[in-house]
Amino acid sequence: MTTASSEVAGAAPRARSHGTGSEEPPGAGRRLAWRALPWLCPAGLLAAALVATGTPAPQVAAFAAYWAAGLVLPGVLVYRALRGTTGSLAEDIGFGAVTGLTLEAGAWAVGTYTGAQHWLWVWPVPVVAAFALIPRLRRHWRIAAPAPLPLRWSWAVATVMAGAILATVREMAVRPLPPAGASYDNDLFYFLSIVHELRRAMPFETPQLAGTPLEYHYLTFAHMASASLVTGIEPAAVLLHLWAGPVLAAGVLILAALARQLSGMWWAGPLAAAGTLIAQWIPLSGAVPVLPRYLLSFGNPSLTYLLPFLLATTAVCVDLARGRRLGTGWLVLAAFGVMCAGIKPNGLPVLIAGLACAALAATVLRRRPPWACVAGIVTLGGAAMLGRSLFAGVSAQFSLITISLFEPLRDMVAFRDALAYSSSAYAAGVSVLARIAAGGAAAWVFAIGMVCWWLLLQAPRLIGLLALRRERIRRDPAAWLLAGAVVAGLGGMWLLNHPDMAVPAYFFRSVAPLAVVLAVWLLADARAEGVRWTVLVAGGLAAFVVCWTVAIAVPVRQPAPTPGAWAAELALPLVTAGATAIGLLLVVRRQRPSLVRRVGLPLAVAATLGAGFAGALPARLLHQVPIRNAIGLELSTLSVAEARAALWLGAHADAGDVLATNVHCVPAPTVAGCPARASWVSGLSGRRVLLEGWGYSDAAFANNGRGGLRYTHQPAPDPDLLELNDRVFTAPTAADIDLLRARHHVSWLFAHSGAGPVSADLSRYAVLRHTDGPVRIFEVNPAP
C-alpha cells in the first residue's frame, strides 16, 4: 500500500474499528505492553516449539535476532521510503519483512557472484545507517500519523499465527534434526543439498550430479543459505525447523493487510488469514484425497515462501487496478516480481493474467484504457523473464508442460480404481483423456462428475468468485484482478499436464488465497449493507456442525472398482449434506422469503467457510480409507549411523571437494529401474557428489514414460559414468581410481554396503577414514 492507499485505511469502516479506551489501560508504557502482548504469544509458542523439537535455544535466539535486526528493520525502513506506511506498525512489519528478504536476496546474489558470501552480515549496516544519518530518510523510523488497528485485530491475527505455527510443530516433530533415525520426505534432502550449494560461490552445480549446472528455482533456499552464513547455524536446522515460522508470520500479516485494504473492515484480515491457512476442503468424504488438501506445503518450501511475496505483489497491483499512482512503488513491484519468479515460477503468470483481467474491467468501467495496468503487466512480464533467467535457470522441465484436460484426476483414488488407471498406465504415458475415451460414455459422465465433486469440496477456496455478483464489488477492478488470477490458476491446474502433477497444481495453490480474500470481501460488503453478524455466524456454525457430523457418522468403505460403485460412495455424503442445506433453506424461505433474497449469498459464503474449518480438524481422518499412492512416493529412512557418517564427511571434507558414492536409489539397494532419487548423502554432507540420484535431472524428465518407466525410474543420463562410478566400489582398480581423481576431481568415496556390494579391495587404493554402521568413507590420494 502506498501513502495514497492509506486513504482506504482512513476510511470510515476502519476509523470505526479503532480501539477504545476500555481495551487499553492508561499510560504509554502500559499501552505499549498491552499492544505487544498478542504478538508475544505466537512468538513464545514458536520458540518453545523449536526448543521442544530439538533446536538449541542459542540457535533460536540467533535466528530471531537475525530476522529482527537483519531483515525486518532494514526492510521496514526501505518499504516505508518507497511505498509509504499503512499507519499500522504490524502491517508495516509484514511488508517490511518481504522487502528485507528481497534486499537479502540481492546481497546474496552479489556476494556469491563475487565470492564474498561470507560478508553477507554487512549489508543491513549501511542501509540502517543511511536511514539514521540522512535527514530525509530519518523520518521513516516512525509513523507520522499512526492509525493502529484495534486490539481485537491484533489478538485475532496472532491467533491465526499460532494456528499456523502449530502446523509447523507437527512437521518439525516428524523431521528431527540429524543425526537421527527417522523417515524424511526425500525431497527435503534434495533441498538441503541446494542450501549447501548456495553457500558457495557461483556458478552453482547440481549437488547430485557434480559438474552439471543447477537449473532450479532456488531463491527460497538462497534465504536459508544466507541465514546459515550470517548466523553460523547449520543448514539442516534452518531448513528443517527454523525458516518456516517467521515466513508464515509475515504471510499472515500481509494477507490480513490485503483483506483490509480491499474491504475496509478490520476483521476481514484475520478471517481471510484463517480461511487460507486453517480452513481446508469440505470433509464430506474421507475416501479420496482432495488435491490440494493444504494450500501450504512444508514438504515443498518454495510454495510457502512464495505466499508473502505473491500477496505483497498483489497488494501493489490492487493500487494499479484502482488507478492509484505508484511513484517509487514501481521499484517495489519489479523487485517483488523478480522474487516471485525466482521462488516458484507458477505464481506470477496467473497474477499477470489477473492484472490483465482487471485492465479489461477498468476499460469497461471507466471508458478508457488503464495504462498503468498495462505498464504493470509489462513490468511483471519482464520481472518474470528476468527472475527465471537469473534464479530459476532454463531447465528443460518447463518445456514438458503440455495442454491436456482432466490430468489431476490421475491422483484421485476413485478415478484410478473406477477406470483402471494404474501407476503403470501413467508411467507408460497413457493420458487421462485417453483412458476416459476408452471407457465410453459412462467414463465421461464419471470423469465430469469427479471434476464437479472436486469443485464442490474445494468450495471454501472457490466460493469467493461469487463476490462478483455484488454490485459494489463488481464495479471495483481490484475484484477482477483477484478473480482473474484465481480462474487462471484453476485453468493452469486442470488444462495443463506435466510428468510431475504437482507442477500444474501449483498454479492454483499459489493464488487460492485470493479467492478466500474475495469471499471475506463479500461478507464485509454484506455487513456494510446491514446483514447481521448473528445470521453469518449461525450459518457458519451450522455448516461446521453438519459437515463434521457427516464426516464422522457416514461410514467410508472401499467400494468395488467400478464407476457406479465409486459414484455411489462419493455421492452419499454429498446428498446427505445437500439435503440438510436444502431443507433449512426451504424452512427459512417459507417463513421469510425476503430474507433468502437478501442474505442468501453471504449466508452461503459463511456456511462454506464454516465447512472448510470443519475440514481442518484432524479427527476427519477417523474414517479415511488408506490411500494407495499412484506415483510411488519414496521416503528416505535413515539410521543414526548413516546420518552420522554423512555429517562426519561434511565436517572433514573441504567445501569444494567432490565425492563418489554407490548410493543412487531410495530406498536402497540400487537395482535396475529403482527410483533414482537419493540425495541424502549430498544433503547431509553438504558436498557435491559425482553421481548420486538422477531422478530429477532434465534427461530423466525428458525420458518420462520411456520403457514404461516414470522419470524417477529412468536409467542414468550417462551410463558410462555410472559404470565407472559403481565399478570403483565393486571391483576397484588403480586406473579407475586415478580416472575419478584426475578427470572428475573425486576426493572421497562414500561406500554403503546396503546400496550394493563393496569390495574389500577398496582399502588397497584409498585410505579408510571413517566407519559407521553400513558406511565406510575412504579418502582418495590424501594429502601427506
N, C-alpha and C positions, 0 to 999 in steps of 0.2 A: 504494500500500500504506500503510495506516495503521500506527500504532505497534502496534496489535493484530495486524495482518497480519505483523509481524515474527516472530510465533510460528512461522509457516511457515519463515521464514528461519533460525530457530534450531533447526529440526527436525533429526533425526538425519542424513538424507541430506546436508543442507548442512554440518552440523558435520564429517562425514567428508571433505567436499571442500575443507576449508580447506588453504591452502598448507602445505608442510612446510619445515623448516629448510634442506633441500637446495636448495630453489628460490630462496632469498633469501640473499645474502651478509650477514654480520653488520654491525651498525652502522646507526643510524637513518637517517643521510643516505644511505648506500648502499642501504638498503632502499627509501627513498622514490624514489631514482633508478631502481632496478630495477623498481619498480611503474609508474613513469611512462613507461618505455621503450616498452612496447607501444603506448601511445596517441600517442607522438610519431611513430611510423611512419606511420599514416594521415594525421595532421595534416601531416607533412612532404610526404607524397605529394600531398595536396590542394594545398598551397601551391605545390609545384613544377609541378603540372599547370596551375594557374591562370596562373602566370607564363609557362609554355611556350606556352600558348594565347593569349597576348597581353594578359593582365590585368596592369596595372602593379603592381609589388611594393608600393609605398606603399598602394595601394588594398586589396591582400590583407591587409596588416598592419592597416589601419584597420578593415576589416570583421571581422577576427578579434578585435581589441580590443573592438569594439562588442558582438560576441556574448558574449565572456567577461565583460566588466565591466558591460555594459548590459542583458544578458538572462539569462545563466546565473547570475551571482552573486545578483542580487535574486530570481530565480526559485527557486533552491535554498533560500534563506532563507525565503521565503514558503511554499513547499511543505512544508518541514520543520515550520513553525509550524502549518500546517493539517492535515497528514497524517502527520507523523512521518517517521522515516527507516527505510530497509531495513537499515541497517548497512553498506551498501556505497556508497562515495563515487561510483563510476561510475554506479550505478543512480540515485542521488540527482541526479546531473547530468542524466541523461536526463529524469527527471520535472521537474526544475527548469527545463530548457530550455523545455518546453512551457508551464510556469507563467509563465516570463518572457515568452514570446511572447503569452500571454493578457493579462498586465499591459500589454505594449506596445500591444496592440490597444485596450485600454480607454483608455490615454493618447492614442493616435492619434485615437480617436473623439471624445474631449473636445476635443483640440486642433483638429481640423478643424471641429468644430461651432462652436467659439468663434473660429476664425480664428487660433489661436495655435499652429499646427502646427510652426512653426519653433523652438518651445521644447520640442520632444519630448525633447531630450537631457537635460532636467532631471529627468524622472520617476524614474529609478533613484536619484538622490541622496537624497531623503527616505526612500525605502524602506531603503536600506542604512544610512543614518544612524540610523533608528529601531532597527534590529537591533544597532547599535553602542552606542547610548546607553541604551536601555531595558533594565533588568536582566532582566526576564522573557523578553525576546527574545534577549538576548546569548548564551544557551546554544545557540542553533541554529547558531552558527558552527562548532561541532564536533560530532562524533558521540560521544555519551556512552559507548556500548557498541559499538565498531567490530566488525563481523563481515565482514571483507574476503573476497571470493571468491578462489579460488586463482589463482595467476599464469597457470595454463593457461587459465582462463576469459578473462583479460584478453587474452592473445595470440590466442585463438580469435575473440573478438568483434572485436578490432582487425583481424584478417584479413578478416572479413566486411565491416567498414567499408571496408577497402582495396578489396575487390572492388566494392562499391557506388560508390566514388569513381572506379574505373577506368571504370565505365559512364558516369559524368558526363564523364570526359575525352573519350570518343568523341563525346558530344553537344557539348561545348564546341569540339572540333576542327572540327565542321561548322557551327558557329554563331559565326563570328568577330565581334569587336566592330566596330561601324561606325565610320568608313566603310570598307566592304569589299565587293568584288564577290562575292556569294555567293547561294545559293538557301536561303531560310529557309521553314520552315513558316509559312504566312501568319498562323496564329493567334498566333504569337509577337508580331507587330506589334500585333495587337489587344490582347494582354495588356500590351504595353509602353505602349500609349496609356492603358490603365486605370491603370497605375502612375503615369504623369504626372498623370492626373486626380485621383488620390487624394492627391497632394501639395498640392492646392488646398483651399480651404475648402468646406464643404457649402453648398448642395446640389450633388451631383455630376450631371454630364451625360454622355450617351454621346458620346465624343470624335468619332466619325464622323458624328454627327447632332446638331450643336450645338443646345441648347435642349430636347432630349429627355432626360427623367430616366434615369439609369443604373439599369437593373434587372438586376443580375448578382450572383452570389455572389463577393464581392470581397475577403474577408479575407486570402486568400493574398497578394494584391497590396498590401494595406494594410501588411503586414510589409515588403515590398520598398520601398514608398514611405517608410515610417518609417526604414528603414535608409539610404535615399538622403538623406533630410533630415538625419539625425543625422551621417552620415559625410561628406557632401558628394560622394559617389560618384554618377556619372551613373546614372539608372535602367537604361539599356541594359546596363551592366556588371553591375549587381545581378541583373537578370532572366536574362541570357544565360549568366552564368558563376558568380556568387558565392553565390547563395542556396541552391542545392541541396545542397552538401556538408554544411554544418552540420545542415540539417534531416534528411538521411539518417542522419547520425551519431546524432542524437537518436532517430530511429526505431529504429535498430538496438539502442541501449541499452534502450529501453522494451520492444521485442519480446523481447529476451533476459531482461529482468526479469519480464515476464509469463509466459514459459515456465517460468522457475524458480519463480515464485510458485505456479503450478499444479502442477508436477510435483515440486518439492522437490529436483531434481537440477541441479547447476551446469551440466553440459554440455548440458542441454536448451536453454538460452538461445542459445548460438552456433549450434547446429544448427537451431533454429527460424528464426533470423535468416537463415542461409544458405539454408534451404529456401524462404524467402519472397523474398529479394532476388536470389538467384543461380539456383536451380533454376527451370526453365521447364516447358513442356509436353513430353510424351514425344515424341522425334523419330522417330516411326515413319513419317512421311510428309512429304516436302518439297513436295508438290504443292499443298497447300491451306493458307492461313493459318489458324491456330487462334486464335480470339479468346476471351479475351485472351491474347496471347503473353507480354507483360510485365505484371506487376501494377502497376508504376510507369510513369508516362508523363511524360517530360521535355517532351514537346510539350503536355502539359496539367498545369501546375504544381500545380493545386489537388488533384489526386489524390495526388501525392507529399506535399504539405504536410498533407493530411488524415491520412496514416498515423500519425505520432506522436500526434496528438490523439485519434484514434479508439482507438488502443491504450491510451493513458493512461486514457481514459474506460472502456474495458473492464476495466482493472485495478481501478478503483473499483467497477465493477459486480460483479466477482468477489467482493469483500468483501461486497457486499449479498447475493449469491446464497448465500454461505457463512454468512450470519447474523451477520456482524460489525457492530458499531456504527461509524458513520462520524463522529459528532460534527461537528466543523467541516469534515470532509471533504465534507459536503453542499454547501458553497460551491464546493469544487473540482469536484464532479460537475456542478453547474449551470453553472459558468463554462466547463468543457470542453465541455459540451453546446452552449452558445451558439456557441462557436468552431467546433465541427463543423458546425453548421447554416449558419454564415456562410462556411465554407470550401467545402464541397460538400454540398448537401442530401441526397445519396443515402445517405450512410453512417449517419446517426443513426437513421432509421426502421428499418433492418434490425437495428441493435443493440437498439433498443427491442423489436422482435419477439423477439430472443434473450433479453432480460430477462424478457419475458412467458412464454417457454418455461421459463426457469429457475424462475420463480414457480410455474408449474404443477407442475414436477417436485418442487420443495421442498414443495408442499402434499401431494403423494402420499407423499413420503419421510418427512416429519415429522408428517404428520397434522394440520397446522394451516396456515392461510394465512400466507405470509411478507409481513407488512405493510410491512416495509422495502423489499422488491422492488416492491410496489405503489407506495410513495412514490417509489421511484426511477423507475418508469415515468412517473408524473405529472411528476416533476421534469424528466426528459429530454424529455417531450412539450411541456412549457411552454418549455423551452430551445429546442426545435426551432422552435416558432412565433415566439419572441422573436428568435432568431438570423436566421430567414428574413426577418422584417419589418424588422429593423434593417440587416442586412448582405447580404441577397440580393434584396430587393425583391419585388414582386408581379408579376413578369414573366408575360406570357400564355403563355410557352413551357411552363410547368409544366402548364397546363391541356390541353396537347396530348398528354399521356401517356394512352394508352388500353390496354385489355386486348386482346391478340392473341397467339396461340400461335406459336411457332417463328420469330419475326421475325429472330433472329440468323442464321438460315440465309441470309438475303439477302446477307450479306457474305462468304459462302464460295463460292469459285470452282466447286466441284463442283456445288453446288445451282444456281447461276446457269446453268452450262453444260447440266447434265442436264435441267433443266426450263425452259430458255429464259427465265430470269428476268433480263432485261436492265435496264440502268440506266433505259431509257425506260419500262419497265413499272413500276419503282419510282417514278419521278417522276410517272407517271400515277396513282399511288395504288393500284395493284394489290397487295393484301396477299399475304403468303407463303401463307396458308391458301387463298386463292382460287386461287393458282397450283397448289397441291398438289391441290385438289379437281378442278381442270380436267384434271389428269393421270391421275385414276383411281386404282385400287388399287395399281398399280406405283409411282406417285408417292408414295403414302402409305408404302409399305414403304421406299422410298428415303429419304424425309424422316426417318422414325423411325430408320432405320439411321444417318443422318447425325448425329442427336442422340446416339445411343448411341456412335458413333465419337468425337464431341466429348467426351462424358463420360469415355471411356476415356483419351483423350490428355490430358485435364485431371486425370487421377488424382493427380498429385503435389499438387494443391490440394484434392482431394476425399477422398482415402483416409483422412484424419483422422476423417471421420464414423463410420468403423468402430470408433473408440475406445469408443463407447457399448456395444460388445459385451463390454467388460471390466467385471467386476463392480464393482471399486473405483471406476473412473471413472464408471460409470453411476450410482452412488449419490451422486455429487457434483453438486449443482445447477449448479456453475460449468461443468461439461462440457455441460450442456443449454443454458446461456447461449451458449456458443460455437457449438454445433451448430445451435441455433435461428437464430442470426444468419446462419450460412453458408447454411442451407436457404432462409431468407428472401431472401438475396442471389441465390441461384440462381433463385428464383421471380421476383424482380424482373427478372432478365435475360431469362428465357425466356417469361414471361407478359405482359410489358408491351411497348408499342411507342411510338416517338417518331420524328418526322422525322429526328432525328439518332440513329442506332442506338447511339452511344456512351453516350447517357444511360441506357438500361436496363442496359447492360453495367457501368456504374459501381456499380450495386447489388451485383454480385458481386465486382468487383475490389476494392472497399473493405473487404470482410470476408473475402476469401480467405485472408489471413494467419492468421486464426483457425483455419481448417481445418488449416493447417500446424502450428500450435501443438498442436492436438488430436493430430495424427499423432506428433509428438515426445513428447507426454504418454504416448501408448500405448507407445512404445518405452521410456520411463522406467519405466512400470509393469511392463513385461516384464522389464526389468533388475532391478527390485526383487524379482521372483519367481524370479530366478536364471537367466534366459536369458543365454547367454554373448555377450560382445561379438564373439567370432570369428564366430558364426553371423550376427549382424546385419550386420557389416561385409562378410562374404563375400557375403551376399545383395545388399547394395547395390552392391558392385563387380561382381558377375556381371551384374546388370541394366544397370549402366552400360556394360559391355563389349558386351553383346548388343544394346542399343538403338543404341549408337554404330556397331557393325558393320552392323546392318541399315540404318541411315540412310546409311551410306557405300556399302554393297555393292549394295543394291537400286536399280536404275535407276528414275528417275521420268520418265514420259512424259506428254505431253499427250494424254489419251485422246479418243476421239470423244465429242461432246456428247450422250451418251445415259445414262440411269440405269444400264444394265447395264455399260457401259464404265467409268464412273466408280466403280461399286461394286467392280468387279474391281481397279481401280487402288488404291483405298483399302484393300481387304481384304488384298492381298498382303503388305505389311509386317506387318500385324496378325497374320495367320495364321503368318507366319514366327516372330515373337516369341512368340506364344501357344504354338505347337508346341514351341518350345525350353523354355518355362517348364513346360509340362505334362510334357515328357519328364524334366526334372530332378526334378519333384515325384514322378513315378512311381518313379524310381530311389531317392529318399530313402525313400519310403513302403515300398518293398519291403524295404529294409534295416532301417529302424527306424520302424515305424508310429506308435509313441507320440510320436516326435519331431515328426511333422507336426501332430499334435493340439495339442502344447504350444507349438510355436514357429511354427506356420503363419501366424497373423495378424501377429505382429510381423515375421516374415520378409517377408511380403508388403508391409508398410508400408516396411520398409527398402529393399526392392527397388524399390518405386515411387519413393521419394525418390531413389535412385541413378539411375533412369531419367530423372528430372527434371533432375538435374545433367548428364546427357549432353545434354539439350536446351539447356543453356546454352552449349555450345561453338560458336563461330562457324562451324566447318567443316561443321556440319549443313546449311549453305546451299549446299554444293557442288553438290548435285543438285536444287536447288529450281527448279521451273518458274517463269518470270517471271509475276508475279501481275498480272492485269488489275484495275484499280480500278473497282468498281461505281458509286462515287458521285463520282468525279472530284475527287480531292484536288488542290487548287491550291497551287503554291509561288510565293512572291514571289522572283523572281530579279532582284536589284538590281545595277546598275553602281555603281562607286565614285562617279561623278558624281551619280547620283540620290541616293545616301545622303548625300553631302557637301552637296548642295543643301538637303535636308530638315534636316540638322543646322545649316546656316547660318541657316535661318529660325528654328529654335529658339533660336539664340544671339542673334538680333537682334529678334525679336518679343517684346512684353510677355507676361507669363504669362497674362493674361486675354484676349489677342487671339484673334479668330476669323478663319480663312482660308477661302477658297473654292478649289476645285481641279476640274479636269476628269478627275482620276484616280478611277475608280469600280470597275474590274474587275481581277481577277488571273487570267491575265495581261492586260495591255493589248493592243489598244485596247478602248475602250468601244463595244460593239455591242449590238443588241437580243438579250436572252436570255443575255448573258455573265454569268459568276459575279461578282456584285457584292460581293466580299469584300475589296476593297482597304482596307488600314488602315496601310500603311507611312508615308504622309505624316503622319498624326496621331501614329503611334507614334514615328517618329524626330524629328519636330519638337517633339513634346510639346505641341502646340496643338490646340484644338478646330477641327473642320472643319465648315463649314455642311452639306455633303452629300458624304461620301466613299463608303464602301461601306455598303450597307444590308442585306446578305445575312443578318445576324444580328439584324435588328430583329424586334420582335413581329409587325409586319404581314407580314413575309416568311414567318415561321414559320406564321402563321395561314393564309396562302395556299398553303402547300405542296401541290403536285400540281395547282394550278390551271393550266389551259392545258398540262398535261403537263410542267410545269417544277418542278424541285426548289426548295426555299425560297431557296437561294443564287442562283437564276437568275430570281427573280420581279422584276417591274418595281418602280420606286421607289415608296415609300409615298406620296410627294407629287409627282405628275408635273408639276404647275405649277412647283414649286420647282426640280425638276430641269431643266425647260426654261429657266427664268430663269438658273439657275446656268451651264448649258452655253452659253447664248446670249451670256453675257458674254465667253466665250473665242472663240466662232466669229464673232460679229457684234456686237461691243460698241457700246453707246451710252452717252451721259452719263446718260440716265434710268435705265437698268438698273444702272449702277454706283452711282448715288445710292440706288437702291432697296436694293441689297445693303448699302450702308453704313448707311442710316438705319433700315431695318426689321430687318435681320439682323446688324447690327454687324460687318460684314466689314471687316477692315483690310488683308488681304493676299490676293494672287492667286497661286496656285501652278500655273503653266501647264506642261503636259508635252506636247510635240509627239508623243510616241509613243502617248499615250492618245487623241488626237483632234486635229483641226485647231485651230491657234491663230492668230487673226487678227493681222496686222501692225499693225492699227489700235489694238490694246490699249494700246500705249505712248502714244497720244494722251489716254487717260483715266486712266491710272495711271502711276506712276513706276517704271521698271525699276531694281531694286536689285541684282539678282544673276543671273548666268547661269552655268550649269554643265551641259555636255552638252546633253541634250534639255530641260532645265528652265530656265524663266525665272520669276523671282519679282518681282512688282510690289507696290508699296505704294499703297494707296488713300488719297487725301487725306492725305498725310503731314504731320506737324506741322512748322511752319516752324522 
